[in-house]
Amino acid sequence: MSLNRHLSRSRDLARTAGDHAADMFAPLTLIGRGLRHHAEWAKGRWAATPRERRGPTLFLAAAAVLGIVLLPHGLLFSLVALMASAAWVGRRPKGATAPEPDARDLKLAALYAALTPYLAGPDDLAPLYSFDGQYKSAFGSWEFDGEGRLVALELAYPAYFTDTEPTARARIEQVVQGKAGRAREYRFDWDEESNKLRVSALAPLATDIAAQPFVTAPGEIVLGFTDAVGSQRTIPVNQGGVAAQQPPVVWRTGARSAEPHLLALGTAGYGTSSLLRSIALQALPYGDLVVIDGAGTGEHACLVNRPGVHTVETSLHGAQAALEWAALETERRLTALNTARHSGVAAPEDVTRPLWLLLDHPTELSELANAEGRPDPQDLLETPLRHGRAARVTVVIADDIEARERISPTVRATTRARVVLGPSTPEVAQAALGVPLDIAPAAQTPAGRGYARIGATLPVRLQVPATVDPLDDEAPAQLRDAVIALLPHRDTRTEAAAQTVQLKKESSGVQPRPVW
Ligand SMILES: Nc1ncnc2c1ncn2[C@@H]1O[C@H](COP(=O)(O)OP(=O)(O)OP(=O)(O)O)[C@@H](O)[C@H]1O
């Protein structure tokens, strides 16, 4: 017999012996698997049993075992019963594989595990959060979207959690946002009375609404658009060339407004100048403007010499002259209004026509004035800010969030309409809006995105309509055309479209029309 035949025979013998052994040990494997299941089940029950009930449970189990041992043939019968049940549980249908873990279950379990270090109390006898706990003990309800992303969650937290402390809340909000995905914004609704937190993921706001005439009453300014929760009404808009209804963030100005002035702070490049331009275009049909461009970048040059625009100032001297005039004009209007009231006649039109003071980056001028030992332009705003409501003078200030410390206390105290644009941390949002934000911003923020707070209301999300500088060659022509179409003209000629516009973006060429 050749060596090869010997080898193949031994292989066959080994295979047959293996098959026989597998057949012989199959019942043992089956029972072993069943016993393992039983052990896991018992371990799970033990972990789920509250600590104070573990002693009595152990006692009952020991009593049952003792009873079985004392019964005639009790031990034998119980062993047979255990083997039979293990064999039943351990059987596995042919081809069956372990079920895939549910991705949603895994996400919720991961969130629960991440929250546990912040919400578990070491001395809590019945903890909602514990390292060997289950998320179902703390999470009341949850909802996932079609793509498997968490969109809503209600969770309970222990009563001793310091839910009134902004830092403690912020920690929990950060954990939730981290586990649920930083690409979206989340609203956090803390129900302090019942120790519940409701989290909802917010759909992104529309970014394709350009400057256009908005359907509003005189004195109403559309700061931008929000979600359905943030506004009580919708207005018709042209959204990316399609007619749509969108909920606006409306700022009411005028003699009856409780928030007659606005302060907008933002990260550089996130659209505070565009917001100012958007307000200017909405204010111009009903009022007059004085524009101060503290950064001197000529971003508001498109307003120069427009009907209703008194002046666009970019220098410290010009800004001071304009603001001194505005202060005197406010006093003149107050006197004229008083006289009219005393004589019981209607106030003249030049007193009631709204006057808007729009200041972009005024803190830069404050620094310059400080260096030159001249009066701070912000101080010149005192009269319009304090008496502007009665005199129909509205002040709008836009500045860099980094410059918030240099904003004067009078400006901060009198600007009750607030906007913050660009990426913001809880501290920045609180400094800009005056209250903590109950919304966690997304990791990526488009230009013009932020939050608005009008008076004592809760902050709402805000997307400012794209109101680009029509003299900015890099801005899309379509957006520049939208702004050009809204600029008022001295005659009936139609202004050239953005592609052929001949205006030069040279702030040195800006010739403001002096009013004093
Ligand atoms: N709402 C918006 N939609 C689309 N683009 C915008 C919007 N707001 C601003 N932009 C674009 O973002 C850029 C910066 O805008 P803007 O100059 O208004 O920002 P800013 O915060 O005033 O910046 P800076 O402080 O540097 O002047 C511009 O190119 C502008 O066209």
PDBQT file of the ligand as one rigid body, heavy atoms in Angstrom, charges set to zero:
ROOT
HETATM    1  N1  LIG A 601     -27.849  85.781   5.083  1.00  0.00    +0.000 N 
HETATM    2  C1  LIG A 601     -26.866  85.527   4.229  1.00  0.00    +0.000 A 
HETATM    3  N2  LIG A 601     -27.013  84.641   3.262  1.00  0.00    +0.000 NA
HETATM    4  C2  LIG A 601     -26.021  84.375   2.401  1.00  0.00    +0.000 A 
HETATM    5  N3  LIG A 601     -24.802  84.957   2.452  1.00  0.00    +0.000 NA
HETATM    6  C3  LIG A 601     -24.597  85.853   3.394  1.00  0.00    +0.000 A 
HETATM    7  C4  LIG A 601     -25.608  86.193   4.336  1.00  0.00    +0.000 A 
HETATM    8  N4  LIG A 601     -25.107  87.112   5.179  1.00  0.00    +0.000 NA
HETATM    9  C5  LIG A 601     -23.842  87.328   4.772  1.00  0.00    +0.000 A 
HETATM   10  N5  LIG A 601     -23.541  86.594   3.714  1.00  0.00    +0.000 N 
HETATM   11  C6  LIG A 601     -22.247  86.566   3.021  1.00  0.00    +0.000 C 
HETATM   12  O1  LIG A 601     -21.234  86.397   3.997  1.00  0.00    +0.000 OA
HETATM   13  C7  LIG A 601     -20.159  87.291   3.771  1.00  0.00    +0.000 C 
HETATM   14  C8  LIG A 601     -19.939  88.177   4.978  1.00  0.00    +0.000 C 
HETATM   15  O2  LIG A 601     -21.093  88.974   5.159  1.00  0.00    +0.000 OA
HETATM   16  P1  LIG A 601     -21.047  90.331   5.990  1.00  0.00    +0.000 P 
HETATM   17  O3  LIG A 601     -20.032  91.256   5.396  1.00  0.00    +0.000 OA
HETATM   18  O4  LIG A 601     -22.442  90.822   6.070  1.00  0.00    +0.000 OA
HETATM   19  O5  LIG A 601     -20.536  89.794   7.356  1.00  0.00    +0.000 OA
HETATM   20  P2  LIG A 601     -19.998  90.607   8.601  1.00  0.00    +0.000 P 
HETATM   21  O6  LIG A 601     -20.294  89.786   9.800  1.00  0.00    +0.000 OA
HETATM   22  O7  LIG A 601     -20.501  91.986   8.590  1.00  0.00    +0.000 OA
HETATM   23  O8  LIG A 601     -18.472  90.582   8.335  1.00  0.00    +0.000 OA
HETATM   24  P3  LIG A 601     -17.446  91.688   8.754  1.00  0.00    +0.000 P 
HETATM   25  O9  LIG A 601     -17.571  91.846  10.221  1.00  0.00    +0.000 OA
HETATM   26  O10 LIG A 601     -16.135  91.099   8.306  1.00  0.00    +0.000 OA
HETATM   27  O11 LIG A 601     -17.850  92.919   7.978  1.00  0.00    +0.000 OA
HETATM   28  C9  LIG A 601     -20.507  88.069   2.511  1.00  0.00    +0.000 C 
HETATM   29  O12 LIG A 601     -19.867  87.472   1.404  1.00  0.00    +0.000 OA
HETATM   30  C10 LIG A 601     -21.993  87.924   2.390  1.00  0.00    +0.000 C 
HETATM   31  O13 LIG A 601     -22.398  87.946   1.035  1.00  0.00    +0.000 OA
ENDROOT
TORSDOF 0
